[in-house]
Amino acid sequence: MTAPNELRLLPWSGPEGKPCYLNTDDKLGYMSRLADNIEAVQLGTAAELLEQASETLGDQDAGAEDLRRLAEELTGALGEVLRVATSRGHLLAVSDPHRP
């Protein structure tokens, strides 16, 4: 999944919230597949939260606690989606055949 000498940003954090990286060019390896699966789950969760947000914001009876919980969940999901986008964007830039 990574180009030679490139690290893949993994979809989880290490101790103290520090980013974790994978150094491999084997996209079928255990860790690469695990990262791919976790990214898929994170993106799916974000999509579900987006639907839930639309419903909650359209609900006139939604209280402050409902909106606060939703905002917390959306914030977490946004952070995960940004990590996936950063990782995949970096991989695209590294593998771009037109890149100088």
PASEBA-813694 format. One record per residue (C-alpha): x, y, z; residue number from 1. Coordinates in nm, 3 decimals, padded with zeros to 5 digits. Last residue first. Example, Ala and Ser with C-alpha at 12.3 -4.5 7.8 and 13.67 -1.06 7.14 Angstrom:
2
<rec xx="01.367" yy="-00.106" zz="00.714" n="2"/>
<rec xx="01.230" yy="-00.450" zz="00.780" n="1"/>
This chain:
100
<rec xx="00.791" yy="01.499" zz="-01.063" n="100"/>
<rec xx="00.445" yy="01.350" zz="-01.002" n="99"/>
<rec xx="00.283" yy="01.231" zz="-01.322" n="98"/>
<rec xx="00.288" yy="00.864" zz="-01.211" n="97"/>
<rec xx="00.092" yy="00.956" zz="-00.896" n="96"/>
<rec xx="00.175" yy="00.685" zz="-00.638" n="95"/>
<rec xx="00.312" yy="00.919" zz="-00.372" n="94"/>
<rec xx="00.035" yy="01.175" zz="-00.417" n="93"/>
<rec xx="-00.233" yy="00.907" zz="-00.404" n="92"/>
<rec xx="-00.081" yy="00.754" zz="-00.090" n="91"/>
<rec xx="-00.069" yy="01.096" zz="00.075" n="90"/>
<rec xx="-00.431" yy="01.155" zz="-00.012" n="89"/>
<rec xx="-00.519" yy="00.813" zz="00.127" n="88"/>
<rec xx="-00.352" yy="00.884" zz="00.461" n="87"/>
<rec xx="-00.483" yy="01.238" zz="00.488" n="86"/>
<rec xx="-00.833" yy="01.129" zz="00.386" n="85"/>
<rec xx="-00.830" yy="00.844" zz="00.640" n="84"/>
<rec xx="-00.708" yy="01.081" zz="00.916" n="83"/>
<rec xx="-00.972" yy="01.337" zz="00.814" n="82"/>
<rec xx="-01.240" yy="01.067" zz="00.832" n="81"/>
<rec xx="-01.129" yy="00.972" zz="01.184" n="80"/>
<rec xx="-01.133" yy="01.333" zz="01.305" n="79"/>
<rec xx="-01.474" yy="01.386" zz="01.146" n="78"/>
<rec xx="-01.605" yy="01.077" zz="01.323" n="77"/>
<rec xx="-01.491" yy="01.207" zz="01.662" n="76"/>
<rec xx="-01.642" yy="01.550" zz="01.601" n="75"/>
<rec xx="-01.965" yy="01.393" zz="01.473" n="74"/>
<rec xx="-01.996" yy="01.187" zz="01.790" n="73"/>
<rec xx="-01.938" yy="01.490" zz="02.014" n="72"/>
<rec xx="-02.182" yy="01.703" zz="01.810" n="71"/>
<rec xx="-02.445" yy="01.428" zz="01.833" n="70"/>
<rec xx="-02.403" yy="01.407" zz="02.210" n="69"/>
<rec xx="-02.442" yy="01.786" zz="02.239" n="68"/>
<rec xx="-02.745" yy="01.789" zz="02.010" n="67"/>
<rec xx="-02.920" yy="01.518" zz="02.210" n="66"/>
<rec xx="-02.830" yy="01.693" zz="02.538" n="65"/>
<rec xx="-02.969" yy="02.024" zz="02.407" n="64"/>
<rec xx="-03.299" yy="01.865" zz="02.323" n="63"/>
<rec xx="-03.439" yy="01.730" zz="02.000" n="62"/>
<rec xx="-03.815" yy="01.796" zz="01.995" n="61"/>
<rec xx="-03.808" yy="01.999" zz="01.672" n="60"/>
<rec xx="-03.648" yy="01.704" zz="01.494" n="59"/>
<rec xx="-03.490" yy="01.816" zz="01.167" n="58"/>
<rec xx="-03.150" yy="01.857" zz="01.331" n="57"/>
<rec xx="-03.181" yy="01.506" zz="01.472" n="56"/>
<rec xx="-03.275" yy="01.350" zz="01.139" n="55"/>
<rec xx="-02.998" yy="01.523" zz="00.947" n="54"/>
<rec xx="-02.749" yy="01.438" zz="01.220" n="53"/>
<rec xx="-02.854" yy="01.072" zz="01.216" n="52"/>
<rec xx="-02.792" yy="01.054" zz="00.842" n="51"/>
<rec xx="-02.448" yy="01.211" zz="00.889" n="50"/>
<rec xx="-02.381" yy="00.974" zz="01.177" n="49"/>
<rec xx="-02.448" yy="00.675" zz="00.952" n="48"/>
<rec xx="-02.204" yy="00.808" zz="00.691" n="47"/>
<rec xx="-01.940" yy="00.867" zz="00.960" n="46"/>
<rec xx="-01.986" yy="00.511" zz="01.088" n="45"/>
<rec xx="-01.936" yy="00.376" zz="00.737" n="44"/>
<rec xx="-01.617" yy="00.580" zz="00.695" n="43"/>
<rec xx="-01.482" yy="00.447" zz="01.026" n="42"/>
<rec xx="-01.576" yy="00.088" zz="00.938" n="41"/>
<rec xx="-01.401" yy="00.116" zz="00.600" n="40"/>
<rec xx="-01.093" yy="00.269" zz="00.765" n="39"/>
<rec xx="-01.086" yy="-00.021" zz="01.013" n="38"/>
<rec xx="-01.101" yy="-00.271" zz="00.728" n="37"/>
<rec xx="-00.821" yy="-00.101" zz="00.533" n="36"/>
<rec xx="-00.604" yy="-00.082" zz="00.847" n="35"/>
<rec xx="-00.656" yy="-00.453" zz="00.913" n="34"/>
<rec xx="-00.578" yy="-00.532" zz="00.549" n="33"/>
<rec xx="-00.253" yy="-00.333" zz="00.567" n="32"/>
<rec xx="-00.163" yy="-00.493" zz="00.902" n="31"/>
<rec xx="-00.221" yy="-00.848" zz="00.776" n="30"/>
<rec xx="-00.033" yy="-00.809" zz="00.450" n="29"/>
<rec xx="-00.219" yy="-00.778" zz="00.119" n="28"/>
<rec xx="-00.098" yy="-00.423" zz="00.058" n="27"/>
<rec xx="00.261" yy="-00.540" zz="00.096" n="26"/>
<rec xx="00.472" yy="-00.226" zz="00.044" n="25"/>
<rec xx="00.536" yy="-00.194" zz="00.413" n="24"/>
<rec xx="00.621" yy="00.066" zz="00.679" n="23"/>
<rec xx="00.308" yy="00.127" zz="00.881" n="22"/>
<rec xx="00.258" yy="00.448" zz="01.076" n="21"/>
<rec xx="00.094" yy="00.536" zz="01.406" n="20"/>
<rec xx="00.000" yy="00.891" zz="01.502" n="19"/>
<rec xx="00.043" yy="01.008" zz="01.864" n="18"/>
<rec xx="-00.266" yy="01.013" zz="02.084" n="17"/>
<rec xx="-00.069" yy="00.971" zz="02.408" n="16"/>
<rec xx="00.012" yy="00.612" zz="02.316" n="15"/>
<rec xx="-00.070" yy="00.523" zz="01.960" n="14"/>
<rec xx="-00.346" yy="00.650" zz="01.738" n="13"/>
<rec xx="-00.563" yy="00.464" zz="01.492" n="12"/>
<rec xx="-00.638" yy="00.479" zz="01.120" n="11"/>
<rec xx="-00.276" yy="00.413" zz="01.019" n="10"/>
<rec xx="-00.064" yy="00.667" zz="00.833" n="9"/>
<rec xx="00.126" yy="00.469" zz="00.573" n="8"/>
<rec xx="00.501" yy="00.522" zz="00.560" n="7"/>
<rec xx="00.698" yy="00.567" zz="00.241" n="6"/>
<rec xx="01.044" yy="00.421" zz="00.170" n="5"/>
<rec xx="00.909" yy="00.220" zz="-00.125" n="4"/>
<rec xx="00.552" yy="00.320" zz="-00.204" n="3"/>
<rec xx="00.292" yy="00.231" zz="00.051" n="2"/>
<rec xx="00.000" yy="00.000" zz="00.000" n="1"/>
